[in-house]
């Protein structure tokens, strides 16, 4: 399970169709909760998931994502990956939220996580 599944979930959630098509969401709520528990319990795993996600990027056109999150385009991947990972780890994002993002729908919880200022407000 570890970093590969975690990063795949984070990357797939909300990227446009041009994003990594091979990424897979957690297959069940149980898998998603296990992934969240790993992220919550293992800071090194969380940092690793964020680093791999950032390295893979957020698609060819991060401008809209950066604008939505209220950050400079140069920071879009870093902020996306960090907010998604932390949102999953902290129980702020559910499997339903992540699945909705992968289909292009921003749930209220996802909007709150992705548009939070650095202090979490």
C-alpha positions in Angstrom: 0.0 0.0 0.0 2.5 2.7 1.0 3.6 5.7 -1.1 2.6 4.5 -4.6 -1.1 4.0 -3.7 -1.2 7.2 -1.6 0.3 9.3 -4.4 -1.9 7.7 -7.0 -5.0 8.6 -5.0 -3.8 12.2 -4.5 -2.8 12.6 -8.1 -6.0 11.3 -9.5 -8.2 13.3 -7.2 -9.3 16.3 -9.2 -6.8 16.4 -12.0 -8.3 17.0 -15.4 -8.7 14.0 -17.8 -5.2 14.8 -19.2 -3.8 13.8 -15.8 -2.2 10.4 -15.1 -4.7 8.0 -16.4 -3.0 5.0 -14.7 -3.6 6.3 -11.2 -6.1 4.3 -9.2 -8.3 5.4 -6.3 -8.4 3.2 -3.3 -10.7 0.4 -4.1 -12.8 0.6 -1.0 -13.5 2.7 2.0 -11.5 0.3 4.0 -8.4 0.8 1.8 -8.9 4.5 1.9 -9.1 4.5 5.7 -5.9 2.4 5.9 -4.1 4.8 3.6 -5.3 7.7 5.7 -4.1 6.0 8.9 -0.7 5.4 7.3 -0.4 9.1 6.4 -1.6 10.2 9.8 0.7 7.8 11.7 3.9 8.1 9.7 5.3 11.5 9.0 8.0 10.2 6.8 5.4 8.4 4.7 3.4 11.6 4.4 6.4 13.6 3.4 7.4 10.9 0.9 3.9 10.9 -0.6 4.0 14.7 -1.0 7.4 14.7 -2.5 6.5 12.0 -5.1 3.3 13.8 -5.9 5.1 17.1 -6.4 7.7 15.4 -8.7 4.9 14.0 -10.8 3.3 17.4 -11.2 -0.3 18.5 -11.6 -0.7 18.4 -15.3 0.3 20.5 -18.3 -1.8 23.5 -17.2 -1.5 24.3 -13.5 -2.8 27.9 -14.0 -6.4 27.2 -13.2 -5.5 25.0 -10.2 -3.3 27.7 -8.8 -6.0 30.3 -9.3 -8.6 28.1 -7.6 -6.2 27.5 -4.6 -5.1 31.1 -4.5 -1.4 30.4 -4.9 1.2 31.4 -7.4 1.4 29.0 -10.4 4.9 28.0 -9.4 3.6 26.6 -6.1 0.5 24.8 -7.5 1.9 21.2 -7.4 3.4 21.7 -3.9 0.3 23.2 -2.4 -2.1 20.7 -4.2 -0.1 17.7 -3.0 0.3 19.0 0.5 -3.3 20.0 1.0 -4.6 16.8 -0.5 -2.3 14.6 1.6 -2.9 16.5 4.8 -6.7 16.6 4.1 -6.8 12.8 3.7 -4.5 12.2 6.7 -6.5 14.5 8.9 -9.9 13.0 8.0 -11.0 16.2 6.2 -11.3 14.5 2.9 -13.3 11.3 2.4 -13.1 8.7 -0.3 -16.3 10.3 -1.7 -14.6 13.7 -1.9 -11.6 12.3 -3.7 -13.8 10.3 -6.1 -15.8 13.4 -6.8 -12.7 15.4 -7.6 -11.5 12.7 -10.0 -14.8 13.2 -11.8 -14.4 17.0 -11.9 -16.7 17.9 -9.0 -15.5 19.9 -6.0 -17.3 19.0 -2.9 -17.7 21.5 -0.1 -15.1 19.6 2.0 -12.6 19.5 -0.9 -13.1 23.2 -1.6 -12.4 24.0 2.1 -9.3 21.9 2.1 -7.9 23.1 -1.2 -8.6 26.8 -0.7 -7.5 27.0 3.0 -5.0 29.6 3.7 -1.6 28.5 5.2 -3.1 28.8 8.7 -5.9 26.4 7.8 -8.7 29.1 7.9 
